């Protein structure tokens, strides 16, 4: 088996030492360099090019964003950003994702060594996912028992009452590569688009900045969801990092609940949790869409939506950065239609014109 070649670029000697050690402990990964800044990295990369870069943002001589843009313009390579869990860190990380980074690993200002040791499984998983990422498609968590959505809410028993309202909703789930995919989809929607609820796997503190950035680009309103927010035409609600988001119905209108809870499919927020709640309260009034991402979160929930009468769609393999979540949804029979990313906005708009039987 060919080992994944990784280069770590971080001005902290502690981070370089710990990250390199953790990655080298995995038999499928080989750290070919751990250097203090991008200029040193470029010198090493002339000798041997890595499969994946683990990159800090704030470094001497050249910052990580500038280096990332240079790499993506010259030789696109999967890049994982290792960023501090702060508001400023969130802003720069959003810029990194927009520039083509595949994923974010957050680190605290203090206790970095212990934190990285605790998050070793997340780091290894992120590197392996990045190595499989189709970076040419880019636009420019501690391991626990794998819980299902049952940990948050029970499955629906029937959906007969759900055909009484004409309020349309769309539920979207995505992970790796999803920030770029969501930007392409949401910027293509007019103000009259149906209400949208979204789970994007992302750390806490980052989703607010991500939503604000999309809001500045889109005709529709995009915001980080707050408990009790209404799902309404012309608005997209993004689940906050570190919280689950569920949709509920009150009369003929839909709202979201933002709650704590255990990791589901090793994620919080979980796509399965959102999709199950939509299946229960919206039924045939909903469209479920699963986009690019690693793993299988969302597959079971999308199947529950389809069984409840919802329309369902998945992004096709050719346009995915990582064809993991859509693949699992297709495999379990949850997907009614597979479409390229460029056609997802059209599927959402068609939801406005569905006539219930």
N, C-alpha and C positions, 0 to 999 in steps of 0.2 A: 504494500500500500504506500502510495506517495504521500509524504507528510506535507502539511500546509506550512509554507514558509512565511513567517511573520517578522515584521520589523516594528520595534517600539520606539517612538520618538517623543521624549518627555524630558524637560529640563530638571526634574526631580530624580536624583540618584536612587532614592528609596522606591519611587514608583517604577523606575526602570528595572531595578533588581527584583522587586516582588512580582511584577507582571511577567517578566521574562521567566522567572522560576516557576510560576504557576502554569504558564503555557507550555513550557518544556516538560512538565510533569505528565502532560497528556501525550500518549504514544502517537497520536495523529498530527501533532504540531511540532514544528521546529522553529525556534527563534534564531534568525540569521543575523540579527543586529539589534542593539539597544543603545540609542544615541541621544545626545542632549539637545539637538536642534536640527531644523530642516537642512541646513547647509551640510552638516555631517551626514545626514541621511542621504542626500543626493550623491555625495561622494561614494558612499557604500553601495547605493543602488546602481551605479555605473558598473559595478562588479557583479552584483547579483540582485535581480529584481524580486521583491517579495510578492506573495500571493495576496497578503492582507497587511495593511498598515494600522497600527494602534497609535493614534495621534493626539497629543495635547494641543491646546489652543494658544495659551499665553506662553511664549518662549522667546529667548533672546535671538537677535539677528534676523529672524523671520518668523512671523506669527503663523499659527496653524492654518488659518483660513486662506492666507496667501499661498501657502505651500499646497493645500488641498486643491485650490483652483488651478495651480500650475500642473499638478499631477493629472487632474481630470481633463485638462486641455491637451496634454502631451501624450499620456498613456493611461487611460482610465483604469483605476485599480480600486478594489474594495477598501474603504477607509472606515474605521471605527473611531469615533471621537471620544476621548476620555476627558470629561469636563467636570468642573466643580458644580455642586448642587446649589446654585445661587441664582438670583434673578438675572444678574449680569451673565452668568454662565448659560442660562436658558436662552438669552438673546443671541449670544454668539453661536450657540449650538444650533439654533434655528437657521442662522446664516450658513452654517456648515452643512446642514441637511439640504438646504436650497442649492448649495454648491456641488452636491453629489455624494455626501457622506452616507453610508449605509445604515449606521446605527449609532446610538449614544450609550456610553457607560458613564454613570455619574460617580463622582468621588467627593468626599467631604474635605473641608479645609484641614481638619484635625483628625487624627487617628486613621490616617490613610492606609498604613500597613495592615492593621487589623481588618479594616473595611474590605480591602482587596482580597485578603485571605477568605473572608466570609463570603465574598461574591465570586469566588473562583469558578463555580459552575456556570454562572451567568456569563462570565468573561469567555470561558472556553466555548460555550454555546454560541455566543455572538461571533466569535472568530470563525467557527465552522459554518455558520449561516452566511457570513460575509464572503467566505471562500466560494460559496455556491451562487452568490448573487450575480445577476446579469447587469453589471454596472453600465453597460451601453444603453440600458433602458431608463437610466436615471435622467431626469430633466435638469439640465444645465447647459437576574432575579434569583434570589436564593432558591435552590431546588427543595421542594417539599412534596408531600403526597399530592398526586394529581387529582384534585377535586373536580367534580362536575358542577353544572349549574344548580343541581339539587342542594348544594350547600347554601344557596342564596334564596331560591324560591322553588316551589314544586312545579312540576309540569302541568299544563292545562288538561282538564278532563273533557271539556267540550268548548265549542266556539260558536254556538248557535246565535248568541246575542250580538255577535260582532258584526253582523251584516246590516245593522240598523242605522249606521252613520255613514255619511259620504266623505268624511274627513280623511284625506289620503296622507300616508306617511311612508318614509323611506328609512330603512336601517342599513348602515354600512359598517363592515368590520374589516380591519386591515392591520398590518404590522410592518415588517421590513420592506422598505420601498414605498410605504404608504403615504409619507408626507408629500412626496412628489406626485404620486397618483391622485391623492385628494385635491391637490392644487389644480391639476389638469381637469378633474371632473367638476369641482365646485366653481371654478372661474368660467366654465362654459354654461352655467345655469343662469336663466333670467330671474328677475325678482319674483315672478309668479310660480317659481318651483315649489313643489310640495314640501312640507316640513320634514327635516332630516335629522336623524340621531346617529351619532358616529362613535365607535370605539376605535381608537388608534393606540396601539401599544406604545406607551411613552412614559417616562418617569414623571413623578409629581414635580410641580413648578414649571415644567416645560410645556404643558398643554395650553396654559393661558397665553403664553407668548406665541405658540403655534396658531392658536385661534385668532389672535389679534393680527398676526401677519396675513392670514387668509382673509380676514375681514377687510383689510386694506386693499385687497386685490379683487374681491368678488362683488358682484351686484347684490347677491343675497347677504343677509346678516349672518356672520359666523361668530360664535362665542363659546367660551368654556362654560359648560352647563353648571347651573346652580340648582340646588334642591328646590323643586316647585316650579321651575321654568316651564312655560307652555311650549309645546311643539306646534308650530304654526307655519303657514305658507310664507315662503321667503326667508326662512331661518334655519340654520344648521347648528345643532348643539353637539359639542365635542365632550366626551366623558373626561372628567379631570383625572390626571395621573394619580394613582394610589387609591382611587375610589371606584366602586362599581356604579354603573348607571342603569336604571330600569325605567321603562316607560309604563305609565298607567293611564287609565281612561276615567274621566269624570264627565258623565253625560255624553255629549257628542264631541268632547274635546280631549286632547291628549296632553299629558304633563310628564315630567321626568322626576324620579327620585334619585338622589345621589347619596349613597350609603357606604359604610364600612363593611368589611366582611373578609373572609379568608380568600387566599388566591384560588382562582378557578382556572383549570388548565395552566396553572402556574402563572396566571396573569391577574392583575387588578389595575385597571378595568378588564373585564373579560367580554369577548364578543358573544360567547354562548349565553351569558347572563342577559345581555341586552336583547339578543335575538329571542330568547325564551319569553321575556317579558312582552315583546312585541307580538309574538305568536298568541299569547294569552289575551292581550287586551285589544289587538287590532285585527287579527285574523286576515280575512280576505281584503281588508282595506290597506294592506301593507305590501311593500316591495322590499325584499332582502337582497343585499349585494355584498359579496365577499371579494376583496381585492388582494393584491400581492402580500405575502407574508410567510414567515416560517412557522411550522407546526400545524396543529389541527384545531386551534381555538376557532369556534364559529361553525364548524361542520355540523355538529349535532343540533345546535340552535337553528341553523338554516333549514335543516330537515324538519324540525318542529314547525317552523314558519310555513314551509311548503304544505305539510300535512294540515295546517290550520287554514289553508286556502290562499295563502300569500303567493305572489309571484316571486321567483327567485332567479338570480343571475350571478355569474362568477366571471372574473377577469380571465382571459385566455392565457395560456402558457407563454405564447410568443411576446406578449407585452408586459409580463410580470418581471419584476426584479428577482423575486423568489417565488417559484410556483409550488408553495407548500400548502397554505390554507385553502386556496381554490381547488387544488388537486384532491385534498381530503374531502372537501364538500362534494365534488363531482363523484368521487369514489363511493360515498355513502348514499348517493341518490338524492341529494338535497338540491341539486341545481337543475332548473328548468331550461336555462339558456346560458351558453358561454359566449362572451363577446370580447372584442379587443377593448383596451382602456379608452380609446377614442370614441367608442359607442356607448359608454356607460351613462353619460349625461342624457343621451337620447332615451335610454331605458327609463331614467328617472322622470323625464318629462312625459313619457307615455303613461306614467302612473296617474297623471292628471285626467286622462281621458278614458280610463277603464270604467266600463259600465257593469255594475254588479247584476248578476242574474236574479 
